[in-house]
Amino acid sequence: MTPATPLPQLAAAARAAPALPWPLPALLAWTLGWGLWLAAQALGAPAAVAGLVALGGSLALAWRCQGMWRRLLAALGFPLSAWALVPTGDWPSWLWLLLVLPLMAAYPLRAWRDAPLFPTPAGALAGLDRIVPAPASVLDAGCGLGHGLAALHAVWPQARLHGVEWSPLLARWAAWRCKAACIRRADMWATSWAGHDLVYLFQRPESMARAWAKARRDMRPGACLVSLEFAVPGQPELACLQGAGRRPVWVYRLPATTENSTGGRQGR
C-alpha cells in the first residue's frame, strides 16, 4: 500500500463523521491524525512538519463533532497519544507548545490553584429545596461547563442563576449550555458574592476555609453557602444531604453577625 492510499478513504470517512454515533467521530479524528502522520513520515517530511499536518487534520475533523465537550475530547486524542508514543528527540519545543494549546485554552494556568474540572453529577443537589427556602439569586462560583448550574436549575427553576468561570473557553461553553443563567468570565475569588442568597461550590477541600471567609465578608446574614462533597473545617453545618451512591452536600447558613454585614466588600 502506498503512503497516499489511505488518504482518500480517510477523507470519505471524515465527510461521514457527523452522522456517526459517538465515540466513532472521535476515533476517526484520532485515526486521521495518525494516518496523516504516517503518510507524511513515509514521504520524508521532518517530524515537526508531519506533526503539524497531522494536528491540523485531526483538529479539523474534531471540530465537526457534535457538542463542545466532544470536540475537546476528539481534539486532544492525537496530541496526547503522540506525546505518549512518538520519540520526541527531533521535535522542536515550540511544536509541543502548539500541541498543548487546546488544553491551556480550556484550563489556564491561573485556574490551576482551584479545583480541577470535575462536573457536578446530574441529580447531585436533589432534595436541597427541602432544606433551603427558594433563593431569588444563586451563584455557581467556578461553574466550569455548567453542570452545577443545570443541577441548581433543576432544584429551583425560578431562581436567577449566575455563574463565574476563569477559563474563557469553559465560560463560553457554559453560557451555550445554560441559556437560563447569566455567566461571565471572572475570577471567583475577586468577584463579589454580595447580592446572592446562595453560593454553590464544588472546589477542593483546601479551598473551603477561604470560601467560608469570603462568604462571611461578602454575603448577607442568613444567606447560604452550599458545597458538594467538601465540608468547611471547624464550622457547624445547617444540614448535610447524604445517601447511597451520592456525594454529600454540605449546607451552611451565614451567621447573624458577619465580617461585613452589608455584603459590599469584594474578596480577594
Order of alpha helices (4+ residues) and beta strands (2+ residues): alpha-alpha-alpha-alpha-alpha-beta-alpha-beta-alpha-beta-beta-alpha-beta-beta-beta
